[in-house]
């Protein structure tokens, strides 16, 4: 029990390398076991001053943050969720993913959660069924583990834990990324059923196919962001928080002009008044259209993959595709651009135009050599 320094995950003697490592205070006092990192301390003297302050707070009954004594569920609700709400557009996803974590680790203090306990959560969670009685995918469990890792990262930054136990936990192996996009034949069948009572879906599908916009971006599009003069669409609210401007193709312009009429600038392009489509029923309408068109396993998001894949087939540079999709890395864009079978066939067939190297005549066999003449 003392003031000591940690460097590269190990306890070291003395001051260690100058300017490197983290000072740790560790002691027991009045029922408290304190083992807390003091990242602000640069010298042993500063770490000892921090230790003295902690002991004084314990004597005055003001110390309620002894390292790791914070309850996990309280930290998630009081620190992590408020941070997510102010920092992430997808905070609701994180809040939902935190629920099974809070249920499993209920009553546990932060310091009580070990890599082995996290492994138990991982395996148990993978064996449970979803609300729709389906097998839970490794990807779903991995997203929950990402939330857990962020929780402990924040706890570490606040000096509540000595290390992040998630660093010693391996993620589950996920299935290969989907390579689903709408084929030309499927597109014909799909638009064939987007008539009559499904006609309101047609402009939405056209915009998605011709712009690569996400479902939320399409359904959240307002007329003030549609510029018919410049023939562009301004996507203001994006997943990454970075707005982008997309050129408007002729099919998109035709569909949007047919909806615009006398709509005000602050009205949504695909509002119920214009399309007769409620956002809450959009998924059912889409699934019904795919069933009628005899198209299986096609999500609306796959139209975004289709947009990227077709651009790639036309030879568009990946940097331009990345900009149109609103991605921040080429690695993410590469997951959206899939090779079309016909393009692969054309690539291989193009080799037929290349001359083959000279093939020398085969050498005579040993028997031919034995019977030959001088």
C-alpha positions, -999 to 999 in steps of 0.1 A, spaced: 0 0 0 18 31 -12 22 57 -39 37 40 -69 40 45 -106 27 24 -135 44 23 -169 34 1 -199 9 -16 -177 35 -26 -151 44 -14 -116 79 2 -116 103 13 -89 111 49 -83 102 77 -107 108 57 -138 112 74 -172 108 111 -169 75 124 -180 61 89 -187 38 66 -167 10 72 -143 11 77 -105 -12 54 -85 -23 58 -49 -33 27 -31 -44 23 5 -71 12 29 -89 36 53 -122 34 72 -135 5 51 -125 21 18 -100 3 -5 -87 30 -27 -66 22 -58 -68 53 -80 -48 66 -109 -37 102 -107 -30 111 -143 -25 148 -134 4 141 -111 39 146 -126 60 138 -95 57 116 -64 51 146 -43 21 156 -63 7 121 -61 11 121 -23 -7 154 -21 -36 138 -40 -35 109 -16 -37 132 13 -67 150 -1 -85 117 -7 -78 106 29 -91 140 42 -123 135 21 -128 101 36 -125 114 71 -150 142 63 -174 117 47 -171 136 14 -154 108 -6 -178 88 -27 -156 81 -57 -132 56 -43 -117 39 -73 -141 14 -87 -166 18 -59 -190 35 -84 -218 12 -93 -218 2 -130 -254 9 -137 -253 43 -120 -222 53 -140 -239 43 -172 -271 63 -164 -254 94 -149 -223 97 -170 -223 76 -202 -259 82 -214 -258 120 -209 -225 121 -228 -239 100 -256 -270 123 -259 -248 154 -263 -221 138 -285 -238 113 -309 -268 114 -332 -272 77 -327 -273 80 -289 -306 61 -287 -288 30 -302 -262 32 -275 -288 36 -248 -306 5 -261 -274 -15 -262 -266 -5 -227 -298 -21 -213 -286 -58 -215 -253 -46 -200 -270 -30 -170 -291 -61 -165 -262 -85 -165 -239 -63 -144 -266 -51 -120 -252 -44 -85 -216 -48 -97 -191 -21 -90 -169 -9 -118 -138 -26 -103 -157 -59 -99 -161 -63 -136 -133 -85 -149 -124 -98 -184 -137 -132 -173 -170 -118 -163 -173 -99 -196 -166 -132 -214 -195 -148 -195 -218 -119 -207 -206 -123 -242 -213 -161 -244 -246 -158 -225 -258 -129 -247 -249 -148 -279 -271 -178 -268 -302 -157 -261 -329 -151 -287 -341 -117 -301 -376 -104 -295 -385 -120 -328 -373 -154 -316 -343 -153 -339 -307 -162 -332 -287 -132 -319 -259 -123 -343 -223 -119 -333 -224 -84 -348 -252 -74 -323 -232 -86 -293 -200 -69 -306 -219 -35 -308 -229 -40 -272 -193 -48 -263 -182 -15 -280 -206 4 -257 -191 -14 -227 -156 -6 -238 -165 31 -241 -181 31 -206 -148 17 -191 -128 41 -212 -147 70 -197 -143 55 -162 -106 52 -167 -103 88 -179 -122 99 -147 -98 79 -125 -124 53 -114 -106 22 -127 -70 13 -132 -75 -2 -167 -101 -10 -192 -109 -48 -189 -123 -48 -225 -87 -46 -237 -83 -83 -228 -116 -94 -244 -117 -105 -280 -147 -96 -301 -168 -123 -317 -161 -133 -353 -187 -117 -375 -202 -130 -408 -188 -115 -440 -203 -82 -450 -234 -83 -471 -230 -79 -508 -266 -73 -517 -277 -48 -543 -306 -44 -567 -300 -61 -600 -314 -46 -632 -340 -74 -635 -351 -69 -599 -354 -32 -605 -378 -38 -634 -399 -60 -612 -399 -36 -583 -410 -6 -603 -437 -27 -619 -454 -31 -585 -449 6 -574 -482 16 -589 -518 21 -576 -518 18 -538 -479 15 -538 -474 45 -561 -463 67 -532 -432 45 -528 -420 52 -564 -404 87 -558 -388 76 -526 -372 46 -543 -361 67 -573 -344 93 -550 -327 65 -530 -314 48 -561 -302 79 -578 -286 97 -548 -275 70 -524 -291 89 -495 -298 70 -463 -334 62 -455 -336 88 -427 -320 114 -451 -346 106 -478 -376 107 -455 -363 138 -437 -357 158 -469 -373 192 -469 -381 214 -499 -358 242 -487 -329 218 -493 -340 210 -529 -325 234 -554 -341 229 -588 -321 258 -603 -287 243 -594 -301 208 -597 -287 197 -563 -300 183 -530 -285 195 -498 -284 168 -471 -283 188 -439 -286 162 -412 -264 132 -417 -251 103 -397 -216 117 -395 -228 152 -388 -212 165 -420 -237 179 -445 -231 172 -482 -245 183 -515 -256 158 -542 -262 165 -579 -298 158 -589 -303 134 -618 -331 139 -643 -353 111 -629 -350 126 -594 -359 160 -607 -390 147 -625 -402 128 -594 -396 157 -570 -412 183 -593 -443 162 -595 -445 163 -557 -435 200 -551 -465 218 -565 -475 244 -539 -456 230 -509 -439 254 -485 -401 254 -481 -402 241 -446 -424 211 -455 -410 176 -459 -408 164 -495 -423 130 -485 -448 142 -460 -481 124 -454 -500 152 -472 -480 146 -504 -475 109 -504 -502 95 -482 -474 76 -465 -468 76 -427 -433 70 -417 -444 44 -392 -458 23 -420 -430 28 -444 -412 -5 -435 -443 -25 -440 -450 -8 -474 -414 -15 -485 -415 -52 -474 -449 -57 -491 -435 -43 -524 -405 -66 -523 -427 -96 -516 -451 -87 -545 -421 -82 -568 -406 -116 -556 -374 -100 -544 -359 -116 -513 -335 -104 -486 -334 -68 -499 -333 -40 -473 -341 -4 -482 -305 4 -472 -293 -19 -500 -305 8 -525 -276 28 -511 -253 -1 -519 -268 -3 -554 -260 34 -560 -224 29 -550 -220 -3 -569 -234 11 -601 -211 41 -599 -181 18 -595 -192 -2 -625 -192 31 -645 -156 37 -635 -163 66 -610 -133 72 -587 -137 59 -552 -130 94 -537 -160 108 -556 -182 78 -545 -170 85 -509 -181 121 -512 -215 113 -526 -222 88 -499 -209 110 -471 -184 86 -458 -153 97 -439 -130 69 -451 -124 49 -482 -125 17 -462 -162 23 -454 -169 31 -491 -153 -1 -502 -179 -20 -482 -206 -4 -503 -191 -9 -538 -196 -45 -549 -183 -61 -581 -210 -70 -606 -207 -105 -621 -210 -91 -657 -182 -66 -651 -159 -94 -637 -167 -115 -669 -159 -85 -691 -127 -80 -672 -116 -116 -678 -128 -116 -714 -107 -85 -721 -76 -107 -717 -86 -124 -750 -72 -94 -768 -38 -98 -753 -13 -119 -774 0 -150 -756 37 -154 -750 56 -176 -774 53 -213 -765 85 -233 -773 82 -267 -788 85 -295 -763 119 -312 -760 121 -348 -774 115 -376 -750 144 -398 -738 134 -426 -761 135 -403 -791 170 -393 -780 181 -430 -777 169 -439 -812 180 -408 -829 209 -406 -854 241 -386 -851 
